[in-house]
Amino acid sequence: MTIGQIVRRILGKNFQPVGKLYRSIFVDIHKIAAFIGDQIPAGSRCLDIGGGDGMIVSAMLEQRPDLHVTMTDIAPNIGSFIDPKFLDRVMLHPATTAKSVAGTGRSFNAITIADVLHHVPADARSMFWSDLREICRDTGCRTIIVKDVCPGTLRGFLSLMCDRYITGDRHVTLIRPDDMIADIKHIFQTDAVDISHSEPDKANYCLVVNLK
Ligand SMILES: C[S@@+](CC[C@H](N)C(=O)[O-])C[C@H]1O[C@@H](n2cnc3c(N)ncnc32)[C@H](O)[C@@H]1O
């Protein structure tokens, strides 16, 4: 069992405030949710891949009462940080690949992927992107917003160490925004995408990918 899992187990229902405080060392969730929300048209249906506890999804739903989110994650327990008042606007799909949810005739206006890519092992990332390309085709989605953490920064270094030694995910490696842009262009093909890069919160970057 990892340190993170032990703390969760000991604190039980009291884990949420501690988890939020811990995460706030690395990222201002509200700044990121506001930035993501600004990229998404009114009334959108979003697919959130790797939603985890749902901290970012909950902040997005708070700021944008018009959004509905389908959240998927390969983890078995998800969504525990989503404010119960938003649960009628979220569908949770734990222990599920995004591809299996997408292949069921649903359509989405936007896909959000926050702090997931650095958890995907480096040799599995190109498969992640090609699955995403298929998901976009199947769901008609033209906008993807990826949030990740910059290597070479103090917050990046701290988050990497905590991911490896507290969360216990030894696969974690941070990705430079330029490298992620190159990977996306390679998979989606340069002429078919328009990518913008922003840093809404220090060391936390977002790529907004618009498919042409
Ligand atoms: C740091 S958490 C981020 C949670 C949430 N997106 C947020 O920012 O609040 C990373 C999540 O990515 C999930 N994950 C890792 N690899 C994944 C994959 N290939 N597909 C879907 N989810 C994945 C993990 O299970 C974990 O819940």
The ligand as a Tripos MOL2 file, in Angstrom:
@<TRIPOS>MOLECULE
LIG
   27    29     1     0     0
SMALL
NO_CHARGES

@<TRIPOS>ATOM
      1 C1         -3.6480   13.0550  -10.6820 C.3       1 LIG1
      2 S1         -5.1400   12.2460  -11.0520 S.3       1 LIG1
      3 C2         -6.0050   13.5840  -11.8420 C.3       1 LIG1
      4 C3         -7.4610   13.6000  -11.5010 C.3       1 LIG1
      5 C4         -8.2740   14.7160  -12.1200 C.3       1 LIG1
      6 N1         -8.1710   14.7440  -13.5610 N.3       1 LIG1
      7 C5         -7.9190   16.0540  -11.5410 C.2       1 LIG1
      8 O1         -7.0690   16.7350  -12.1350 O.co2     1 LIG1
      9 O2         -8.4550   16.4180  -10.4860 O.co2     1 LIG1
     10 C6         -4.7230   11.2140  -12.4330 C.3       1 LIG1
     11 C7         -5.8070   10.2560  -12.8180 C.3       1 LIG1
     12 O3         -5.5170    9.7370  -14.1170 O.3       1 LIG1
     13 C8         -5.9810    8.4080  -14.1470 C.3       1 LIG1
     14 N2         -5.3490    7.7230  -15.2960 N.ar      1 LIG1
     15 C9         -4.0620    7.3790  -15.4480 C.ar      1 LIG1
     16 N3         -3.8650    6.7900  -16.6510 N.ar      1 LIG1
     17 C10        -5.0780    6.7950  -17.2820 C.ar      1 LIG1
     18 C11        -5.5390    6.3390  -18.5540 C.ar      1 LIG1
     19 N4         -4.7160    5.7520  -19.4350 N.pl3     1 LIG1
     20 N5         -6.8460    6.5090  -18.8660 N.ar      1 LIG1
     21 C12        -7.6880    7.0890  -17.9680 C.ar      1 LIG1
     22 N6         -7.3130    7.5290  -16.7470 N.ar      1 LIG1
     23 C13        -6.0290    7.3910  -16.4120 C.ar      1 LIG1
     24 C14        -5.6060    7.8680  -12.7950 C.3       1 LIG1
     25 O4         -6.3350    6.7060  -12.4630 O.3       1 LIG1
     26 C15        -5.9260    9.0560  -11.8920 C.3       1 LIG1
     27 O5         -7.2270    8.9840  -11.3810 O.3       1 LIG1
@<TRIPOS>BOND
     1     1     2 1
     2     2     3 1
     3     2    10 1
     4     3     4 1
     5     4     5 1
     6     5     6 1
     7     5     7 1
     8     7     8 2
     9     7     9 1
    10    10    11 1
    11    11    12 1
    12    11    26 1
    13    12    13 1
    14    13    14 1
    15    13    24 1
    16    14    15 ar
    17    14    23 ar
    18    15    16 ar
    19    16    17 ar
    20    17    18 ar
    21    17    23 ar
    22    18    19 1
    23    18    20 ar
    24    20    21 ar
    25    21    22 ar
    26    22    23 ar
    27    24    25 1
    28    24    26 1
    29    26    27 1
@<TRIPOS>SUBSTRUCTURE
     1 LIG1         1 GROUP 0 **** ****
